Amino acid sequence: MDITYTLGMMLVCLLLTIILEGGLAIILKYRGVDLLYIILVNILTNPLLNALTVAGRYYFGNAITQRYVYIAEVVIVLIEGFIYLMVIERRKINPFILSLILNCFSYICGLIIFSFI
């Protein structure tokens, strides 16, 4: 496992997540401090999710199942939902539903984007 490549891909994933989820949050009319919180939450949780995925692949090899990734995504959705519940002031959508929508959107877009790479 090449650490430089892995860290580079983690950075690409983080940037794509910020662009995708930030863009969707803007479409959903989140602005100002609330939009900043959404971006900051992703800066905290996305590297954690990617590190867990990389660690899982390292320890379990390529046999890591999609189920592991889904479980990690659910945990991240819950963590983000709790954070949004505490920090987002103008709740247009339930914070947990917001987290689910944003994460599903970026996950599906990521699958599409990385299928071409």
Residue pairs with C-beta under 8 A, 6 or more apart in sequence:
1 54
1 58
6 54
9 50
10 47
10 50
10 51
10 54
13 46
13 50
13 110
14 42
14 43
14 46
14 47
14 50
16 106
16 109
16 110
16 113
17 42
17 46
17 106
17 110
18 39
18 42
18 43
18 46
20 105
20 106
20 109
20 110
21 38
21 39
21 42
21 102
21 103
21 105
21 106
22 35
22 38
22 39
22 42
24 101
24 102
24 105
24 106
25 34
25 35
25 38
25 102
26 35
28 92
28 93
28 98
28 101
29 92
30 38
30 88
30 90
30 92
33 89
34 88
34 89
34 90
37 83
37 84
37 87
37 88
38 84
38 88
38 102
41 80
41 83
41 84
41 87
44 83
45 76
45 79
45 80
48 76
49 72
49 73
49 76
52 72
53 64
53 68
53 69
53 72
56 64
56 68
56 72
57 64
60 68
73 103
73 107
76 103
77 96
77 99
77 100
77 103
78 96
78 99
80 99
80 102
80 103
81 95
81 96
81 98
81 99
81 100
82 95
84 95
84 96
84 98
84 99
85 95
85 96
88 95
88 98
92 98
93 101
